[in-house]
Structure formats: structure tokens, C-alpha cells
Amino acid sequence: MTQDQNGPVSGERRTLSRRTVLTTVGAVPVAAAAGTLLGATGASAAPATINVSAQRQTIKGYGAMAHAAWIGDLTASQRETAFGTGEGRLGFSILRIPVGESSADFGRDLATAKRAVELGVTVFASPWNPPASMIETFTRGSQTNAKRLRYSSYAAYAQHLNDFTTYMRNNGVPLYSISVQNEPDYAHDWTWWTTTEMVKFLKENAGSISTRVMAPESFQYVKSMSDPILNDAAALANVDIIGAHLYGTSYSNFPYPLFKQKGAGKELWMTEVYYPNSNTNSGDAWPEALDVGEHIHRAMVDAEFQAYVWWYLRRSYGPMREDGQISKRGAMMAHFARFVRPGYTRIDATANPASNVYVSAYRGGDTVVIVAVNKNTSSVSQQFTLSGATASGSVSNWLTDASRTVAPQSALTMSNGSLTVTLPARSIMTFVTSVNGTTTPTTPPPTSPTPTPTVTPPAGGTGPRVVYTMNSWGSGFTASIDITNTGTSAINGWTLAFTLPSGQSITSGWNATFSPSSGQVSARNVDYNAAIAPGATINIGFQANTSGSTAKPTAFTLNGVACTVA
């Protein structure tokens, strides 16, 4: 993405506007293309059935980009608005940051990223350019100064990505993933990559990167950029997340059959967009902002993305206005982000029970969340019927329309799994309720079963290696734990056991399930990191409160085998 499409900003460069590109590649779908809107008279929709037991993709979260070098950093107050989950907050659980082109740039977004981690947010990073010493220029069509990574610098570039990952981790920000390149197929002002180059780097160099690797982040979800990765077993083995942008991508191009065929164990993220068109209309333009609600719905339901990430977090056309208040576009995201939390699973729902009405549903434990978008010019009577569980009782709900913004409404009542509501004209509503019984899921979630834990001690009698790094502040700290399999056999399923010093208590964690929160703690693998290959290292970590002690655990065991503590 370019630095800005919102007028000059100090220090920002200009480049070919995405509006120009989209004029060429085709317009983004708009509401009028979806069908005739209902008139002033209300109507009844067909019932929307929510199958609580029919699980689809696991949701990683919703979020946006912070880029202090281009538009300035978020203020302390804006960070709370962005990542808090209470009333008047966006509830974002993902933050995207840039990878600095040199080590001198590494800390530019640290303050916001660190606060995000403290609030339980997942942080990932995308590079625009490698260090200047690794770049060469070439002629690409009419562009005589196009940039690309020197082939001789591939290993050095992988080390650069590792250096950034290490810097962030050592400063309290464990990156969930790092991308190879932002928009390698729209790089007029940054670094181009061909699909051949991307596959070569992934096969030969990405395996050395110490966090999850994301690729290719095509600017328009161009499948010819990601197909070669999915079709190359060696490249695919070194990719954890297929990332995509959705600028001008038609809804008909949202599904990705090849990913469903070959992407087992991988994640699918939408990592940048602003919508409904490539201009800088106000984030409060109405009913234009309602198009964002449909766009998120289709990204979750049609494309089955696990994450939805906006471009700039704070911008006049973004989810947060320059004054730090939530925009109408931000309200669309908050209707999902505040209530559909990381780890929730999308469940089957009647996606389009009436013309211009869009319904999606999600489940986390005993909580069910339903998001309904009504783009009609009149209200719609909508019935929701839950199957696969027993549900009766109070239903909390929130509403955004022309005059209200994620406004809490009077509680509703669900009876025997059924709820009928009036969706106001041109509105989005979120409903949250509890279920108290389930049947066997009809479709298992897209995760791998946890294998029976095994570990073979390496020759010489030493166990797996653990590196424990703390970053402390006041009454809290984060701990990053690297686990290295020093043996010659794969570890299939693992539990890391250790004892927290007195006064320390875990509040949240990543890449593992921690239990209990204090004392003798067991950290168990999650589905995507159950296997640790010989010589491989994985990272887990947690945030904790402390009454004053910043001592580290003195001993660790992995599946009962004593670890070497480095």
C-alpha cells in the first residue's frame, strides 16, 4: 500500500494512486450491484439457521496497520481505543507494523506494538524494502528504476527479517509472523518480486526465520502469486500464513479452492484493505460505510479468511478518525472485533436470508455471536434459529445505523433457540448469547489433532534447549520462551513444565495453552506447533502480573525430560 491516499503528510512520498490502478483492473463491487434494495416498506426475511455444531475456520482476529514513520504514532489514549474491548472501543486483536529497512528504524512502532501486546493483541510485520545494500535496480516495462532483492542477498535478507523479529521479541513484542514482502506485485515505489523469486526464497531461506512466515500479500488476491507456493511442497513447508490484500477484488474471486485443497495446517489472512473504493472518502460517509460490513461478512463467509486487517488504523478514511474517535467504518469492524474474539470459530449460518441481508455467526465456548447486516432502505424482520445446542435467555445486542454507533440496546430474549428481531433500515447489529448444550460437531474445525506427546532425548544425555527472555515494567512483564529440539527425532506433541516464582501470575499467552496461571505451570502445544522437527525452534510466551519479583524459573522439562536452559 502507498503511504497515503489522503493528501500530503509530512515526509510522505507520492506514488501511483490505487484509484488509477483500480480504474484499470475493474471497479470494486458496490451495493447497487447486489440487487434491488427494498423500498420504504419493511419486509420479512426467511429464517436464518445457526448451526452451532457446524464449525468452520478459527478466527485469529481483526485489526489494522500502524506506521509511525509515515503518519505518526498513535497516542496513549488512541491505543486504548484501538485495542480495548469496552464501549467506545474498536476491540482490535491484531496489529500490523512495518519492518524497518535498517536496524536504526526497528523501534519506530515499538511503543504502540508493546502496548498492544500488553492488551493481548497479536502483532505481525510486513516489509516494504530490504536494506538498501541488498537492493539492485532493473528495468521493468517503462519503469527504469524498479527495485528487486539481489539474488546473492537472499540469505542476508532472511537474517534481516530474523534480526527484526529478535529485536521486537527482546523488547516485549513477540511477533506472531513476518511477511516476506508487502504487495510484491504492486511495487512501483518499493521492491518487486516475481513468483519464481518468491518461491526460491521460501524454499531456500525462509526456513531459517524464527517466527511464522507469511506470503505473498498480493495487492489484489492475485492467485497466480500464491498458487506456485501452494503447488511447491518445499516452499509451502516454509510458509505458515497465506496473506492477501483485497483492493478491487471481486466477491466472485474471494473463494480459494486450491488453498482448501493444499493449505492444510496453514492459515489464510486478509492483511490489508480499505473499502468500499480506492479513495479517501470520510470514514463517516453513510450509508457508504455499511459496505464495509458486507465486505467483512464476505471475507469471513465467502473467502473464509481467519483475519481481517485494515490499512491505516488512524486516518480520516479509516476505522479511527484523526481525532481518535471511532468512525462509521470503524463501527463496522467493531461489530465483529469486539465480540468475535481470537480463537472463536465461525459456525454455519444462513448467509443471505433476504436480499441485501447478510448473516454470519461465531462461537467461543458457550458464547454465540451473530452479526447481521441490513443494507435495505427499510427495516427487515429477521428470525434466528439455533440448532445443535439449547439456548434460552437474555441476548445482548448492539446497533449501528445513520444515527447510532455500536450503541448497546435493550436485552432481547431467546426462547427454545429462536429469536426474532427487527433489523433497522441500513444497519448492522451484533447479538451475543449463551448456549448450554451441544451436539457432536457435523464438521470438525480445520485444525490438526494433537498427537500423543513423544520426545527422544538426544545423544549425550542433554534435553531440549530452552531460552527464557523477560521484559519487565512496573507490575508486569512478558516472557518469551524459545524451545529447540536438540535431538535427532521429531517431537510430536509437547508439554513444557516449569514453576513460576512466588508473586507472578500469567494473564495471557500465545502459541501455547498455559495452566494454571501461577505456581507449577504446564504450557501445552496448540494445533499448529505440535510437531518440532530435529534442530527446529518454536517460540511461545506469556504476559504476567507480578507483586515485585522478576526472577526467572530455574528449571524446565519437556514431556518429562529435563531441558538445558541457555
N, C-alpha and C positions, 0 to 999 in steps of 0.2 A: 504494500500500500504506500502511496506517496505520503509525504509528511502532512499535508493538509489540503483540503479542498474547501477551505472556509475563509479564504482571504489571507493576506500576508501575516506571518507571525515572525517575530524577531529570530534571525538565524536560520529560517527555514528556506530550503531550496524549492524551486518550482520544477515541475515536470509535466509530461503529457497528462492531461486530466483524464480520469477514468470515464468521465462523461463522454469524451471523444471516442474512447475505446468502445464503450457500450453502444454508441450510435452505430458503430460498425458491426459489432457482433450480435446485435439484437437487443431489443428492449426487455427490461425486467417485467415479468407478469404483474399486472395491476388488477385492482378489484373488478373493474368492468369486464375483464376477460373471463372472470369466473362464472359469469351467468347474470341474468337479470336480477337486480335487487328487489326485495319485496317492497311494496308500497307502504303507505301510511297505516294501513290496517294490519293489526297483529295476526299471527298465524300460529298453528300448532305444528311442531316437528314430530317426526317419527321417534319413538323411544330410543334412547342411547343406552345400549347394554354395556356394562363394565364388567369384564370377566376378571375378577381378582386373582384367579389362579393361572391365567394365561400370561406368562411373563415373557417380555421381550428384552430389549437392551438395558444394561445397567447404566444409569445416568452418572456422569462424572461431574457435571455442574454447568453453570452459566457464568459468563464474565466478560471482560473487556481488556483493552490494552492501555498500559501506562507508558509514556515515553517522555521522560523529563527533559531530554536534550532538545526535543522539538517543540514541545508546548508547555514546558514547566511541570513541576511535580505537583501531585495532589497535596493539599493541606492536611493537617492532622484531622480536622473536622470532616473533610471530604473522604478521607479513608474510612472513617466510621460510617458515613452514609453509604459508601460503596459496598462495604463488606459486612455491615451489621444486618441483622435479620428482623429487627423490630419495626414498628410502624414508622413510615417515612424513610425507610432504608431500602436499598436495592437488593440486598441479600446475595451479592455475587460470591460465588465459591471458587472462581477461577480468576487468576490474574496472568496476563501475558506481558512480558517485558522484552526489550531488545537485548541482544548480545553485543557488548561493546566491541568496537573494532580494534581496540588496544587495551592493555591492562589498566591504563590510566582512566579508561571510561567505565570500568567494571562496576563502580559504585554509584553511578548516577541514579539508578532506580532502587537502590538498596533500602532506603527509608520506607518507601511505600511497600516494597516486597516484604520487608521484615514485619511490618505491622500486619500485613495480610496473613502471613504465616501464623502470627500470634492469634489471629482470629479464626484459624483453621482453614485458610484458603489454600488451594492448590496453585502453585506458581510454575509456569513454564516459560521458555525463552526462544526467540527466533532471531537469527542473524540477517542483516541486510548486506553486509560486506565482510569478507575476511580482512585481516590486517593488510595494509597497503603493500607490504613487501611480498605478499603471496599472490598478488593480482597481476595479470597481464592484459593488455588491450588487444582487440582484434576488430575486424570489420564484419558487421552483421547486417546485411542488407544495406540500407542507407546510413546506418549508424557506424561511423568510423572509429569511435572511441568506446565501443562496447567492452565490458569487463567480464573476465572469467578467472576462475582459480587456476593457477598454474598446475599442471599435472604433477610436477615434481614437488608440489607443496601439499599434496593431499594428506600425508601423514602429519605434517606440521599443523594443518588446519584442524584435524581431529584433536590434536593436542591443545590447540587454542580453545576449542569447544570444551575440552576437559578442564582447562585452566579456569574458564569462566564458571563452570559447574563447581569446581573446588572452591573458588573464591566465594561464591554465593553460599555454599554449604558451610564454610568456615565462619561465615558472618550471619548464620542463623536462618538461611533461606535454602532448604533442600529442594532443588529443582525436581519437579515431577518428570520433566522431559526437556529435551533441547532439540530444536529443529536443525536440519542441515542448511536450509535456505528459505527465506521468505520469498514467495512468488518467483521461482526461477524462470517462469515462462512469461513474466511481465516485468522485465528488469532494465528498462530504459535508463534508469538512474541508479541501478545497483548491479548485482552480479548475476549474469546469466548462467544457467546450467541446462545442458541437453539431457534427455532421458538416459542416454548412454553414459554420460558423465556421472549422473546421479547414481545409477546402478553400480558403476565401477567404485565410486566412493563408499557406498553402502557395503558392498561385498568385501572390499579390501581394507577399509579403515574404520567404519562405524562400530565395529565390534570392540574397539578399544575405548569407546566413550563410556563413562562411568555412571550414566543415568539412562533413562529410556530415550530412544531416538525417534524423532518424528520426521516424516517426509510424505509427499513432496511440497505441500502447501501451494498447489497450483491456484492461480488467482481466480479461476472460473470453474473449479472442479473438473478440469480437463482430464478425462480418463486416460488419454494417451500418455499423460505424465505418470500416472500411478499404475497403470496396467503392467508395464515392464517390471516394476518392483514386485507386484503380486505374482508375476509369471516366472520370476527368478528365485529359486529356493534359497540360494546363498544370500542374495540381497534381502529377501524377506526375513530371513533368520535374524538379521541385524536391525530390523525395524520393529518398533513396538506400537507406533501410532501412525495411521494414515491420516494426515491432516489435509484439509481443503478449505478454500475460500469460495464464497458464493456470489461473486459480483456478476450480475447478469445471467446467472444460471437459471434456466427454465425449470419449473417444477417437474416436467417430464423427465429431466435429466438428474433428478435427485436420487432415485434408486441406483444401487451399485451391485448388480448380480455377481460380478467377478469377486468383489470383496466378500460377499456372503459365501461364495464357493471356496475361496482360498485364504480368507483372512482369519481363520480360527485362531483364537488366542491373542489376536491383535485388537487394538481399539480404533474407533473411527470418530474423528473430531472435526467439527467445523470451527476453524480458528480465526477467521476474520470476515467481517462484512459490515457495511451499513446499507440500509434499506429504507424505503422501497425503490429508490432510484439513486443514481450516482450523481447527486448534487448535494448542496448544503442547506436544504430546506430546514426550517426550525424543527428541533426535536419535539416541539409542542404543536406542530401543524396537525389539525384534526379535520376529518377522520383519517387523514393520511397515515398517522401513527398506528392506527388499527391494523394496517397492512403488516406491521412488524409482528403482531400477534399471530396472524395467519402464517407468516414466514417461519416463526419458531415452531408452530404446530407442524408444518410440513417437514421441517428439518428433523423433528423428533419422530414423526409418524411415517412419512414417505421415505426419507433418506435414512432413518434410524441412526442418526448421529448420537453420540454419547455426550457431546459437549457443544455448546453454542456460545461463541465468543465474538463480541462486537469489536469494532475498530477503536478509536479513542474513547476512553471511559468518560472523560470530561471534555465536552465540546458542544457548541450550540446545536449541532445536529445529532448529538449522542444521547446516551441514557442519563447523563448528568450535565446540566447546564453549567455555564461558566460561573454562575453564582453559587454553585454547589447544591442546587435543588434538583430533584428528580424531574425529568421531562416526561411527556406523554409516551415517547418511545421507551424511556426507561421504565415507565409503569408496565408496558407490555412485558418487558423482561422480568420485572419484579414479580409479576403474577406467576411466573414459573420459578424464578431463582429463590425467592423467599420460602417457598413451600415444597418444592421438589428438590430435596437435598442430595448431596453426593451419596451414592450407594443405593438410592431408591431405584426401583425397576419400573420401566414403562410396562403397563399391562394393556391387554386388548380393550378397545372401546370402539363403539360405532363412530367412525371418524367424521362423517358428514351426514348427520341425521336429517338435515334440511338444507336447501340451497343457501350457501353463504353462512352456514353454521358449522363450526369446527370444534371437535371434542377430542381431547386426549386425557389419559389417566395414568396414574403412577402409584406405586406402593412402596412404603418403607416400614417394615414390621407390621404393626396393626393399623398403621395410618394409610388412608387412601386419599389421594389428591386428584381432583377433576378440574381441568381448565377448559372453559367453553368460550369461544369467540363468536359473536353475532355481528356480522357486517351488514345486515339488512337495515333499512331505514325505518323499520317498525320492530316492536318487541316480538319475541317468539316464546311460546310456552313449550318448555322442554322437560321431558321426563327422563330421569336417570334410573336405571335398574341394575343393581349389583347382583352378580351371580358368582358362585364359588366361595361365598362367605356369608355369614349372618351379620346384618348391620341394622341397627335401630338406635335412634337417639339424636343428639344435637349435631348440627352441621354448621361449622364456622364458614363464613364466606366474605369475599372482598370484591369490590366493583370498581372498574374504571370506565367512564364514558366521557362525554364532552365536558361535563361539569364536575366530575369526581375523579380522584386519582388514587388507586389502590385503597379505597375507602372501606373500612370494616362495616359490615351490615348486620342487622339483627340475625341472631342464630335461627336456622331453619331446623326442621325435624325430619329425619328419615324414618320410615316405618316399613319393617319387613323388607329392607333392601331397596326401597323405592322412594324417590324424591322428585317432585315436580316443581319447577321454578319458572319464573318469568325472566327471560334474558332481555334486558332493555335494548332499545334500538342502538345500534353501533356501540357495542360494549364488549368488554371481556370480564369474565367472572372466574374466580377460583373458589372451589369448595373443598373443605377438609373435614374428614370424618374418621371414625374408627370402626374397624371390623373386629369381631370377636370369635371368629372361627373360619377355618379354610378347608378346602378340599385339596386333593392331590393336584399339583400343577399339571395342566394339559400340555404345556410346552416348557421345558426346562430353560432357565436363564442361560445366556450364551457364555458360560464360564466352564473351565475345566474342573473335573472333580479333584479334590485334594487327595493325592496318593498316600499310601501308607509310608510314614516317615522312615527313611533309611539313611544311614551315614556310615561310610567306611573310613576309619581313622587312617591317615596317610602313613607311609613308611617312616620309621624313625620315632614313632610314638607321640608326635605332636598333633594337636587337634586343629580344627578350623581356626582361622585368624580373625580377630575382632578388633576394629579400631573404633573407639568411642570418643566423640568430639562434642564438647559442651559449648554453648554460647549463653552467657548469663546476663540478666538485668534485674535489678531490684528484687522483686519477689518471685521471679520466674526464670525459666531457661528453656532452651531447646537442646535436644541431644540427637546427634546424627550417628548412626551405627553402621559401619561397613562390615559385612560378613564375607569372607573369602574362603572358598573351598580349596584347601591346600592338598587335597587327596587326588587320587587317580580315577575315582568313580564319581558319578553324579550323585548329588544329594537330592532325593525325591521326597519332598515334604519335610518341613523342619519346624522345630520349636526352640527358640533361644531363651534360656532361663538365666535370670540374674536377680540380685537383691538391691533395691533402691535404698540409699541411706535414709535414716530417720528424718522425717520432716519434708520429704519430697513426695509429690503425688502427681501422676500423669493426668492431664486434662484432655489431650487429643493425640492421635498418632497418625502415621502414614506408612503405607506399604506393609503393614502387619496388623494383627489384632492383638492388643495388649490387655492382659487381665491377670490379677486385679490391678488397681491403679497405684498401689503402693506395696511396700514390703517385698515379698518374693514374687516377682513378675515373670510371666510367660508371654513371649511375643511369638505368635504363630503366623505362618505364611498365609498370604492371600492367594487367590487363584492364579494370578499372572506371574508370581515369582516362586512357585512351589519347587521348581527344579533349579539347582545351582550346579552348573557344569564344572568339571575339574578346572581349577585355575580361575574361575569366574568370581566376580564380586557383585553383591547386591547391596543396596542401601535401604535401611529402614530408619525410623526416627520418631520422636515424640516431643510434645511440649508439656511442661510440668510447672506446677507451683512449688515453692519452697519456703520454709519458715526461716531460712538463713543458710542452710547447708548447701554448699556447691561441690561436695565430694562426689566422686565417681564410683560406680560399682567396681568391686575389686576382682570379681571372677564371673565367667560366663560358661555355660555349657550349651552345646547344640545337639539336640536329641540325646542328651545324657553324656556326651563326650566333652571333656574339658577343653576349652579353647585357649589358644595363645593370644594374649592381649598385647597389642602393639602400642 
